[in-house]
Amino acid sequence: MRRLIVPAVLMICLIVTTTASSRAEEPTEADYLSAAVSPDLLPFTVIDVPARENIAIINDTSGRSLELRLLPNQPLLHGGIRAEISIDYPFQEGETISYRWRMRLVSPFPPDPQQRWWLVGDWHDQPDRSQFETWDGFPSNSPPILISYGNLDGQHMLGFNYGPKQELIRALPVTLDQWITIQAIIHWSRDSEGSLTVYIDGSTEPYLHVSGSNMLNGYQHYLKLGLYRHRDINTTNAIQINGVTIHRVT
């Protein structure tokens, strides 16, 4: 899966519009992104939605956030049903990077009767430019680190999967319309030195820690946040995101 770009249909929707009685400006790409990510991440971040209806800026008592929505019968984008932002933060293999953000699932969030999972966050591989690789012929891989949403026996859950085999490490119960802060500290490596440590809601005690390979090649893996689901799920679902920060850990 290639690094994502803002589709032309969205860019068309972001132009200044004029009515007979007034002139109103739609939010720009930077307006949308600044509702979610810190200013230093804007150069690395793009929007990946099929239409204007899949994205909104939310201002409420909890502050400002970016809402990403999946809708019934929405068109495929890059071969999938998605509404995401993509952050291609640069790093070298062997570095330790901290990723932190706030998110909440918006009610109602209809579950899938077949208990299939949504992706709400994942780190994906991409071609290594230093090795002259391109997307042409690049293998289609599943992300080695991912966070998913599912509904198990009526309980909303976030699942944390790790490694080339995407093993489920732990599942966290969550409540709709309630903000949760996730901090993922990743030591990036293709060998056993790799690791993931997750903290929830600012706790000083790790929610989980797992070690092992977490890179599919030696080039930086990019973060996707939002919603991605099986194409046969056909409901309206939304997630809100803000406070995204990324930095190296010394």
Secondary structure, 3 states (H helix, E strand, C coil): CCCCCCCHHHHHHCCCEECCCCEECCCCHHHHHHCCECHHHHHHEEEECCCHHHEEEEEECCEEEEEEEECCCCCCECCEEEEEEEECCCCCCCCEEEEEEEEEEECCCCCCCCCCCEEEEEEECCCCHHHCCCCCCCCCCCCCEEEEEEEECCEEEEEEEECCCCEEEEEEECCCCCCEEEEEEEECCCCCCCEEEEEECCCCCCCEEEECCCCCCCCCCEEEEEEEECCCCCCCEEEEEEEEEEEECC
